[in-house]
Amino acid sequence: MTDQIFRKPFTQQEPIPEAGIEAATEILRGGRLHRYNTLPGETSEVSLLEAEYAAYQGAKYCLATTSGGQAMQLALRAAGVKPGTKVLANAYTLAPVPGAIFATGGVPVLVEIDADWHTDIADLRAKAAESGAKYLMLSHMRGHIADMDAICAICAEFGITMIEDCAHTMGATWKGTRSGNFGRVACFSTQTYKHLNSGEGGFLTTDDADLAARAVVGSGSYMLYGSHGAIPEEEVFQRVRLDSPNCSARLDMLRAAILRAQLPNLDANVARWNARYQALEAGLADTPGIRVPPRAAHEGYVGSSFQFQALGFEGRVLDLLDACAGRGVEIKWFGADTPVAFTSRYDSWKYLGEPPDLHQTKSVLATTCDLRVPLTFTVEDCQQIAAIIRDEALRLGALEAAE
Ligand SMILES: *Cc1c(COP(=O)(O)O)cnc(C)c1O
């Protein structure tokens, strides 16, 4: 048993690489921060970033946006979602997902998750059949990638357009294919807590030329889209450029510059995250009352956060989390009735109307615990964190047995 206290903050990112700081400083000195404010012959940082991210992702087209949420709104609209359009969506996700669907006028049809936080395949199929929805916003929540073969088969069977929310799977793969390359269009976030950090920001990637052009115009390109870094031919824009509302979601030079400096390190960082994730996983293995669902061998996940189920603490999960917090280990709970900080449960999105009763999802979330794994933590830090959680679980479990 350890009586140590963990002393590092769970929200501390690594510094921006020096090259990014230098590039950003130069942009600040020049004063030209808007993506279209370039000198003759100069290529915008934002366009360079788009070309580089498209190449990394293995997608034909890429648009940089002000946030992941804006990328989702643009993707939904560009894919054809209009007021009243039904959109299937897994109920375990972050609030910007239902927010983006709602903002486009779409009507979310919430789908259950299974015990491993994946979209429940049987429920997805049933809801697709029952609702007649032709869109699916699939959120790879906390990086847990569902059975993509099964999901793609359901989309093909029902003629459903899949939009992937890859906020937690940037850099991840499933059976060797990059997450984001399964659906018609994918959305990414570069918000501080994700895999690239520009404070706020995002990407949309697709191989669909018309969709890409509509998204670019929708992002507020005015008629300056020609300077973008990864877009379709002019004739595609000629077809669509007057049909999309300008929703002002452009990324700026400053954030593009700091993202460009980080992208070359992404794959190396994925390996660093996973070493930390695996230390937590190993440290919590066989802890009574705690379940860490196994990851499939073909899931190339990114362990930038860590989840476990406090199955043995149902009804008193907060006792466990408070005990861990007392020792410096900050864990979030997804089971709360009212939203806390970044976590919210689907039935708190009251603007959607009367929530469906997804009792499987509610029951899984009732014991779902969530930790951030910033790269400022070492593998040893993660071992210590796991030891503290294990300790407190054993102690509380023992108290219960003594009662
Ligand atoms: C962060 C996040 C988003 C979008 O994030 P922004 O803050 O709008 O960039 C979307 N989905 C999930 C699951 C997220 O965690």
The ligand as a Tripos MOL2 file, in Angstrom:
@<TRIPOS>MOLECULE
LIG
   15    15     1     0     0
SMALL
NO_CHARGES

@<TRIPOS>ATOM
      1 C1        -13.9830   17.8960  -28.0570 C.3       1 LIG1
      2 C2        -15.0110   17.1160  -28.7400 C.ar      1 LIG1
      3 C3        -15.6930   17.5720  -29.8730 C.ar      1 LIG1
      4 C4        -15.5710   18.9230  -30.4880 C.3       1 LIG1
      5 O1        -14.8070   19.7590  -29.8740 O.3       1 LIG1
      6 P1        -14.6040   21.3350  -29.9560 P.3       1 LIG1
      7 O2        -14.4100   21.7200  -28.5560 O.co2     1 LIG1
      8 O3        -15.8140   21.9280  -30.6010 O.co2     1 LIG1
      9 O4        -13.4000   21.4910  -30.8060 O.co2     1 LIG1
     10 C5        -16.5560   16.7160  -30.4930 C.ar      1 LIG1
     11 N1        -16.7770   15.4770  -30.0350 N.ar      1 LIG1
     12 C6        -16.1650   15.0100  -28.9560 C.ar      1 LIG1
     13 C7        -16.4560   13.6090  -28.5250 C.3       1 LIG1
     14 C8        -15.2760   15.8070  -28.2540 C.ar      1 LIG1
     15 O5        -14.6840   15.3380  -27.1550 O.3       1 LIG1
@<TRIPOS>BOND
     1     1     2 1
     2     2     3 ar
     3     2    14 ar
     4     3     4 1
     5     3    10 ar
     6     4     5 1
     7     5     6 1
     8     6     7 2
     9     6     8 1
    10     6     9 1
    11    10    11 ar
    12    11    12 ar
    13    12    13 1
    14    12    14 ar
    15    14    15 1
@<TRIPOS>SUBSTRUCTURE
     1 LIG1         1 GROUP 0 **** ****
